[in-house]
Amino acid sequence: GVQTCALPIFIVPTEFGKTSLAKLGVDARVIPYGVDPVFRRLPEERRLELRKERGLGDETRFITVAQNTLRKNLPSIFQTAILLKRRWGGAYRFHIHTNIGAIDPNETCVFDLLKLRKLMGVEDIVTFAPKETSLFKGAESELLNDEYNASDYYLSTSLSEGYGLPVVEAMACGVPCLANGTSTLYEMVGVPYGKTGLGARGMIFKSRVDILPPARFVNMVDPQMLADQIQAVIKRKIESDCEVYARRSTWEGMGEGLVEVIAQMEKRTVIPVEEI
């Protein structure tokens, strides 16, 4: 008789990935990544202590955790910082947790961030993680948990994301996210795909899309627009369900999905896919 093979099970961590594969005629099961339990909202007294340790008073602090690559688009944070500094002086602080120097032989370090910060004149409002930080080796979770808890917002200027785990880590600490409108970040923030504005867990802002010859699309973050959005969002308190979302959408979703998939693994091949 003719033997037939069962179709493989495709697994993606986001609804964006599922929708992207569906356009290719591929059905996929969404199983989100689980956020490390170490990431949690600390008591308000401890959060104030962490801010004081970092020399913070009433300033609004934004944190970004990302590898120093083109896709993460970190220099746009400097451009935004310049605009806000000109408008409102020192009311803002930006902390970028990234690899400043390529200490890992496999690690890409695209921008000279220290030089850019100096040239743009934002050394007083932009800080970095220690120079020896390597995101390939992994940051110390306890340190990152403190950095998230000392911050008011997570800021993502990525041009695309496969999942956006630091976004969920920050949310587990009760920190809303301001994000460039791209790929998975809509569902993380709780804004309908393709829309901009306030969501349940932060705000999606709009990119600027340039078309260069010969018909090459360049997706960029518009610093002017981002500065405007930042000024707008801090005037409105976001009643956020960040913490609940970070727990429910990761561990509960992962648990339910894995139980279903494991039951079928003897008969079907499992293929994980991360869509960016």
Summary of the structure (lengths in Angstrom):
residues: 276
radius of gyration: 19.9
end to end distance: 41.8
largest distance: 77.6
contacts: 865
relative contact order: 0.18
helix: 34%
strand: 19%
